[in-house]
Amino acid sequence: MLAELDRLEKKYQELLNLLADPNLATNPQKIKEAAKEKAELEPIVQKYQEYKRLRQALAESKEILDDPKADPDLKDLAEAEIKELSREEKKVEAELRQMLLPRDPYDGKNVFLEIRAGAGGDEATLFAQDLCRMYARYAESKGWEWEIMDQSLSPIGGFKEVILSIKGRNAYSFLKYESGVHRVQRVPKTEASGRIHTSTVTVAVLPEPDEVEVKIDPKDLKIEAFGASGPGGQNVNRNYTAIRITHKPTGIVVSCQDEKSQHRNKEKGLRILRARLFNLAKKKQEEELAKARRAQVGTGERSEKIRTYNFPQNRVTDHRLDLTFHNLQAILDGELDDLIEKLVLHFQMREIDQRASFI
């Protein structure tokens, strides 16, 4: 680890020297690239310099403690400092290990959230609606933009399926661990006897690729127009504005009917299709990487039950963290920062352990 940190510190100094070179003023592109790389390296270099200062202070305190001629009061002070400095050194070392983890190349991307009702009938569709609202509120709290790309309503107004587009800085890095099965336990409004009902909703989080990252051959597409439908499936639009796109090589089908024009629905459909094709390639790459490393990295498969929302006990339990939060309504109102911060840390530490065992 120290050898890698020394290399990064040296690289950072080279970038500082390069940016200070007056000859670089004629090459704005190189200035931009060097400044970006410097900004990326700066946090870890500063943390490494803090780590070196701690180690130096620790070495000096140990020298005093080992010195037979040192004043006893000074030795007591050095012993207390060693305990404090050792704790701080371990903390900073752990932070450095996290910072050295390879950055997920998808972290900076916008996302599509595909939320689908699972087991539980109408109650599942109502909970899908609750989760859609939760993620929309969370996006708003982060200053991100969101819009519904497509939706399919149940007869009672819940979502059989809804696709959200969320655009914002590092949206994927915050939301990627939301993929999986979300379970709800509560008394449905339609339940006369007051029995607790268990329902499930699946959430898939897809990074949205740039257009150049996924090339789609028009010859591979089958595009059909049809009338938009409302709750229960009845036709509510005599004009054929809804669009169904089938990608022939993979069999992936995307439908969009939220907009009033074919053009806008087709545009949205192609964005979703690109994301699904991108995700397909990403999963294949992750599977190959897992085999190579002899350990599953964890891809947030939708078959995993990741979280339970228990209304009678006002709790939300994340099963990956084995941790329970007793603020269910606040979480459903989009207050996800604490939960997501703990998830990010959990998966970072797991990645550190897996990399260490592989090496």
DARA-V286108 format. One line per field, one symbol per residue. psi: psi as a letter, one per 20 degrees, with the letter a starting at -180 (. if undefined). burial: + if it has 24 or more other C-alpha atoms within 12 Angstrom, else -. A space follows every 10 residues. Layout:
# DARA-V286108
psi = ???
burial = ???
This chain:
# DARA-V286108
psi = ghgghgghgg gghhhghghi ohiihimhgh gggghghghh hgghgghhhg ghhghghggg hhgghioiiq phhhggghgg hggghgghgg ghgghggghi qpppiihjqr qpoopppcqj chhhhhhhhg hggghggggh hikrqqqphq qoqrhjiaoh qppppoprok ghhhihjipa pppporoqhi ohikqppprq pqppoppoqq hihoppphij qopqqrpqqa pijqpjohqm hqppppoghi jpppqpjhri qgghhggggh ggggghgghg hghgghghhg ghijpphojl qiipohqpoo ghjlqppohh ilpppllghg gijjmigggh ghgggghghh ggghhghg.
burial = ----+--++- -+--+---+- ---------- ---+---+-- ++-++++++- ++-++--+-- ++-++----- -------+-- ++--++--+- -++-++++++ +----++-++ ++++++++++ ++++++++++ +++++++++- -----+++++ ++++---+++ ++++++++-+ ++++++++++ ++++++-+-- ------++++ +++++++++- -----+---- -++-++++++ ---------- +++++++--- -++++++++- -+--++++++ +++++++++- -+-------- ------++++ ++-+++++++ +---++++-+ +---+--+-- ++-+++--++ --+++-+++- ++-------
